[in-house]
Structure formats: structure tokens, C-alpha cells
Amino acid sequence: MGDVLRKLASAFDFRGRTTRLGYWRQNLLFSILLGFDMVLTVASAASLRRGAAILLVPLPALIVAAVAVGVRRLHDRDRSGWWLVVFWLFPTLLSAGAQEVAHLGGPAAVEAALLSLPGLGLSLWGVVEMGFLSGSRGVNRFGDNPTAPIVEVFA
């Protein structure tokens, strides 16, 4: 039980580094949990009406855990966690702005598409940076290399 709690608590830790594989595994798990929660929420909303909102309670925890794993992955690349603002927040804001412009209709649809392109570029850069590029070798300012072999010293 202690090992399970330790692993659960580590999902919310912003310190240290995470490998590419760890990043993809945790994001897959978060996606499955989020999808399951959304399916339950939609299914419950049809029958319970107001009671379905209780199923959204895990949502903030999933968001915090996703941000934490993103920060740790950026740390492995020897980058500050603030890069998530560039990779996640800016594209989200650009997409929201593009949707608002698209609602105007007519020629505004072209402007909406042009507004969403920089967000797409930033998102793709973030996927490549965090999901495909290897971490920095050895120790960096955020900690030890998570892929380095563990050497036991017997004193």
C-alpha cells in the first residue's frame, strides 16, 4: 500500500526529471482516466441532471498531475517548467480566439484559420520537445539523469 501511495504522490511532484517513456505512459494514463470520467459524466448527466457535476471533481487533480509530468519532462530537457505556457497556454488562447473570430462568419473564417496556425505550430513544437527529443545527459540543474544506471556503493 505504501508503494502505491508513493507512486500516486509522485504524480503531483514538480521536482526532478522524467524520461520520454515516463512522460508518454503518464499522459496515456491521464487520457484514459479523463476519457472515463467524461463518459461517466455525460452518461450520468442524462439521468441525474445536477448530480453529474460531482464526477468532475477528479478533473483538477488530473490537470495538476499532467502539468507536473510536463514540468518534469521539460526539466529532463534542461528547460524551465514555464515553457508549458508557450506549449500549452498560448495555443489554447489562440485557438479560443480563432473560434470567437470564426463565429463572426463570412471572411472572418480565413482570419480564424490564420489565427490558429501559430498555436498549431507551438503545440507541435511542444510535442516534439517533450515527447520525442532525448533528455540532457548526466546531471543538470534539475537533478540526476533518470535513465542513468543506479550504482550501489557498499561501505
N, C-alpha and C positions, 0 to 999 in steps of 0.2 A: 504494500500500500504506500509506503514511503517513497519508493521509486516512481510510482505513478504520479504522486503529488509533486515530486521534484521535477519531473518532465513537464507536468502541467504548468508549474510556476515558471519554468524556463521559457515557455512560450510568450510570457509577458516581460521578459528581461530585455532591456535595450542595450546592455553592455556586452562586449565581446564580438565574436565573429561567427558567421555561418557559411558553410560551403554551398556551392551551387545545388548539389543534391539535396541538402537540408532545406534550402530555400524552396525548391520545387516540391518536395514532399509536404512541407508545411502549407504551402499555398494550395496544393491539391486537397489536403485535409480541410482547410478553411473553406474552400469552394464547395466541397461535399456537404459540410455542416451548414453552410449558408443556404445552399440549394434545398437541403432537407428542411431547414427552418422555414424557408419561404413557401415550400409546398404545404407544410403543415399550417402555416398562417393563412394561406389562400383557401385551403380546404376547410379550415375552421371558421373563416370569416363568413362563408356561405351559410353555416348553420348557427354559429354562436353570435354573430354580429359584433358586438363590442368586446366580447371575451377573447377574441382572437389576438388582440393587441398584446396580451401577456406573452405570446410566443415571440414577440420582437425583443424581449428582454435580453437574450444572448447576443444580439446584434452589436452593441457597443464593445463587448468583450472580444468578439471576432475581429472587429475593426482595430482595436488596440493590439491584439496579437499579430495581425497582418502588418501593422506599422512596425511593430517590434522586430519581426523577422526581416522586413525590408531594411530597417536601420542596421541590423547585424550583418546583412548581406553587403550593404554599402561599406560597412566597417571592414569587411574582408577585402574589399576593393581599395581600401585605404582612403575612403571618402567619408565626409560627414553625413550623418543621417538627414541633414537639411536638404540634401539632394532629392529627397522624396517630394518636396514641394515642387521641384521642377518636373519630376517624372509622373507625379500623381495629381497634385492640386491644380497646377496650371492647365494641363489638358482637360481636366474636369470643368474648370471655369470657362475655358474656350469652347468646349462642347455645349455647355449650358447657354452661353452667349449665342452660339450658332443656332441653337434650337429656338431661341427667342427671335432672332432675325428671320429664321425660316417661317415662323408663324405669320409674318407680315405678308407672305405670298408674293407671287409675281417675280420680278427681277431680283428680289431680296434672296431668293433661293441660291443664286450664284454667289452672292456675298456671304451667305451662311456657309456654303461649301468652302469658300476661300478662308473663312474664319476658322473652320475646323481643321484645316490642313496643318497648321503649326502644332496644334495639340496632338494630332496623329504622329507627327514627327517626333515630338518629345516623348510620347508613350512608347514608340518603337525603340528610341534610344534607351529608355529606361529598361525595357525588356532585354535588350542586348547587354546593357551594362550589368544588370543584376542577375540575369538568367543564363547568360552564355559565356561571359568573359571570366577567366580564372581570377582567383584572389591574389593579393600580393604575396610574394614569397617571404617566408620567415616571419619574424615578429614585426608588427607595425605599431603605430601609436594607439591602436585599439585592442591589442593583445596578441597572443600566440596564434600561429597558423593552425586552424582547426584540422587540417589534413596532415600535419606533421606527425610522424610516428612518436608514440609515447615511450620514453626511455625511463626505465625504473632504476633507481640508484639504491643499492643496499649498503647501508652504513654499518 
